[in-house]
Amino acid sequence: MNNLSQTVWVELLKARRSKIPLLTALGISLIPLGGGFFLIVLKDPEMARQMGLISAKAQITMGAADWPTYLNFLYTAVAVGIIFFSFVVSWVFGREYSDRTVKDLLALPTSRSAIVFAKFVVIAVWSAGLTLLMALVGLCVGALVGLPPVPLQVTLQGGVTLAITACLTILLVTPIAFFASAGHGYLAPMAFALLVMGLSQFVGLAGWGEYFPWAIPTVYSQSGELGWVSIVIVILTSLVGLVATFAWWELADQTH
């Protein structure tokens, strides 16, 4: 891979000059803020009585106003947060086609594999940053709401669970990169992301979540453990997405 470090830097520069990172950061910050709102409703019985249905919704969504429940809410949010990561992938790959810069990109003295690899590096860093931001906002919200203190071990374990859930989710966005490339834009990858999100909900309710790739992060976030079959499925799905994307960029005619 020629000029790999420069290619990564160029991809990072594209992201930095765009408004998309700010928009995704604002979007994912709404998740812990929304959870904090439910916590406030649960902590204030008078407000709960006045708001009626919102109180009932809070009890169904959160359960109790404490750190374990709030952390579990954040785990699940990351597991289904593939829509945010999918948006990142769709932009990183799809913008080259929508902005019609793919021809200029391929004319550079840089191998196609280096370009694809650099894009995946940016996606991984960007997605990890979004996860970290959500965790930090969540900690601030929990502190401001005044949740009962818990042992440090609970917080550390929560951080580990959140990180692993995020890693599983990020690994599963590689097929979306293929659809962004083969679909020459944003529509195909986002449609695929919405499809797998819907299927993961159905499969999870049916009790087969541990065998469907995009339902596996949710299974882990709820149970805290995964069987080897689920781990293999996630790895294979990620590898298939990587290979398919690299193959598309290497073999397909990108000029049409």
C-alpha positions in Angstrom: 0.0 0.0 0.0 1.7 3.2 -1.2 1.4 6.5 0.6 -0.8 4.9 3.3 -0.1 7.5 6.0 -0.7 10.4 3.6 -3.9 8.8 2.4 -5.2 8.4 6.0 -4.3 12.0 6.7 -6.2 13.2 3.6 -9.3 11.2 4.6 -9.1 12.7 8.1 -8.8 16.1 6.6 -11.9 15.6 4.5 -13.8 14.7 7.6 -12.5 17.6 9.6 -13.5 20.1 6.9 -17.0 18.7 6.7 -20.0 19.4 9.0 -20.9 15.7 9.2 -18.7 14.9 12.3 -20.5 17.7 14.2 -23.9 16.5 13.1 -23.1 12.9 14.1 -21.7 14.1 17.4 -24.9 16.1 18.1 -27.0 13.2 17.0 -25.4 10.6 19.2 -25.3 13.0 22.2 -29.1 13.0 22.1 -29.1 9.4 23.2 -27.7 9.9 26.8 -29.6 13.2 27.0 -32.8 11.4 26.2 -32.0 8.8 28.8 -31.3 11.5 31.3 -34.7 13.0 30.7 -36.3 9.6 31.5 -34.2 9.5 34.7 -35.4 12.9 35.8 -39.0 11.8 35.3 -38.4 8.6 37.3 -36.7 10.5 40.1 -39.5 13.1 40.5 -42.8 11.3 41.4 -44.8 14.6 41.2 -43.5 15.2 37.7 -44.2 11.6 36.8 -47.9 12.0 37.9 -48.2 15.3 35.9 -46.7 13.8 32.8 -48.7 10.6 32.8 -47.8 8.6 29.7 -44.2 9.9 29.7 -43.8 8.5 33.2 -45.1 5.1 32.0 -42.8 5.3 29.0 -39.8 6.1 31.3 -40.6 3.1 33.5 -40.8 0.8 30.4 -37.7 2.2 28.8 -35.4 2.7 31.8 -36.9 0.8 34.8 -35.2 2.6 37.7 -33.2 5.8 38.2 -29.8 4.2 39.0 -26.4 3.8 37.4 -26.8 0.1 36.4 -30.1 0.8 34.6 -28.7 3.9 32.9 -25.6 2.1 31.8 -27.6 -0.8 30.4 -29.6 1.8 28.4 -26.4 3.2 27.0 -25.2 -0.4 26.1 -28.3 -1.0 24.2 -28.1 2.4 22.5 -24.6 1.6 21.2 -25.7 -1.8 20.0 -28.5 -0.3 17.9 -26.4 2.8 17.2 -25.2 1.1 14.0 -27.4 3.7 12.2 -25.0 6.4 13.3 -21.9 4.4 12.3 -23.7 3.5 9.0 -24.2 7.2 8.3 -20.4 7.6 8.8 -19.6 4.8 6.5 -22.1 6.0 3.9 -20.6 9.4 3.9 -16.9 8.3 3.8 -17.5 6.0 0.8 -20.6 7.4 -0.8 -19.6 11.0 -1.0 -16.9 10.2 -3.6 -19.7 9.2 -5.9 -22.3 11.9 -5.0 -19.7 14.6 -5.2 -18.2 13.0 -8.4 -14.7 13.0 -7.0 -14.1 9.3 -7.4 -12.4 9.8 -10.8 -10.0 12.3 -9.4 -9.3 10.1 -6.4 -8.4 7.1 -8.6 -6.2 9.3 -10.7 -3.9 9.9 -7.8 -0.6 7.9 -7.5 -2.0 5.9 -4.7 -3.2 2.3 -4.8 -6.9 1.6 -4.5 -6.3 -0.7 -1.6 -4.6 2.1 0.3 -7.5 4.4 -0.3 -10.0 1.8 1.0 -7.9 1.0 4.0 -7.5 4.7 4.8 -11.3 5.1 4.7 -11.8 2.2 7.1 -9.2 3.7 9.5 -11.2 6.9 9.5 -14.5 5.1 10.0 -13.0 3.2 13.0 -11.6 6.3 14.6 -14.7 8.3 14.0 -17.0 5.6 15.3 -14.8 5.1 18.4 -14.9 8.8 19.0 -18.7 8.9 18.8 -18.9 6.1 21.3 -16.5 7.9 23.7 -18.4 11.1 23.3 -21.7 9.3 24.2 -20.0 7.7 27.2 -18.7 11.1 28.5 -22.0 12.8 27.9 -23.7 9.9 29.7 -21.4 10.3 32.7 -22.1 14.0 32.9 -25.8 13.5 32.6 -25.8 10.8 35.3 -23.9 13.1 37.6 -26.1 16.1 37.0 -29.3 14.0 37.5 -27.8 12.9 40.8 -27.9 9.1 40.4 -27.0 7.1 43.6 -23.2 6.4 43.8 -22.0 2.9 42.9 -18.7 1.1 43.5 -15.9 2.0 41.0 -15.9 -1.6 39.9 -19.4 -1.2 38.5 -18.4 1.9 36.5 -15.3 0.2 35.1 -17.2 -2.9 34.2 -19.7 -0.7 32.5 -17.0 1.0 30.5 -15.6 -2.4 29.4 -19.1 -3.6 28.3 -19.7 -0.4 26.4 -16.4 -0.6 24.6 -16.9 -4.3 23.6 -20.4 -3.6 22.4 -19.1 -0.7 20.4 -16.3 -2.8 18.9 -18.8 -5.5 17.8 -21.1 -2.8 16.2 -18.2 -1.2 14.4 -17.0 -4.5 13.0 -20.4 -5.0 11.5 -20.4 -1.9 9.3 -18.0 -3.2 6.7 -20.8 -4.7 4.5 -22.3 -1.2 4.5 -19.1 0.1 2.9 -19.6 -2.3 0.1 -23.1 -1.2 -0.5 -22.0 2.4 -0.5 -19.4 1.6 -3.1 -21.4 -0.7 -5.3 -24.5 1.5 -4.9 -22.5 4.7 -5.9 -23.9 6.8 -3.1 -25.9 7.0 0.1 -29.2 5.4 -0.6 -28.1 1.7 -0.9 -26.0 1.6 2.3 -28.6 3.4 4.4 -31.4 1.2 3.1 -29.3 -1.9 4.0 -28.6 -0.5 7.5 -32.3 0.1 8.1 -33.1 -3.4 6.8 -30.6 -5.1 9.1 -31.8 -3.0 12.1 -35.3 -4.1 11.5 -34.4 -7.7 11.0 -32.3 -7.7 14.2 -35.3 -6.6 16.2 -37.4 -9.3 14.8 -34.7 -12.0 15.1 -34.0 -10.9 18.7 -37.7 -11.2 19.7 -37.7 -14.6 18.1 -34.8 -15.7 20.3 -32.3 -16.1 17.5 -30.3 -13.0 18.1 -27.1 -14.8 18.8 -27.0 -16.1 15.2 -27.8 -12.9 13.4 -24.8 -10.7 13.0 -26.4 -7.3 13.7 -28.4 -8.6 16.6 -25.3 -10.0 18.4 -24.2 -6.6 19.9 -27.6 -6.3 21.5 -27.4 -9.8 22.9 -24.0 -9.1 24.4 -25.1 -5.7 25.8 -27.9 -7.4 27.7 -26.2 -10.6 28.8 -22.5 -9.5 29.1 -21.3 -12.6 27.4 -21.1 -14.2 24.0 -20.8 -17.8 22.7 -18.0 -18.7 20.3 -20.5 -19.1 17.5 -21.6 -15.5 17.8 -18.0 -14.3 17.9 -17.2 -16.3 14.7 -20.3 -14.9 13.0 -19.3 -11.3 13.7 -15.7 -11.8 12.5 -16.8 -13.6 9.4 -19.4 -10.9 8.6 -16.8 -8.2 9.0 -14.3 -10.0 6.9 -16.8 -10.6 4.1 -17.6 -6.9 4.1 -13.9 -6.0 4.0 -13.1 -8.4 1.2 -16.1 -7.4 -0.8 -15.3 -3.7 -0.5 -11.6 -4.1 -1.4 -12.5 -6.4 -4.3 -15.0 -3.9 -5.6 -12.6 -1.0 -5.6 -9.8 -3.2 -7.2 -11.9 -4.9 -9.9 -14.9 -2.8 -10.7 -14.9 0.0 -13.3 -15.2 3.0 -11.1 -15.5 5.5 -13.9 -19.1 4.7 -14.7 
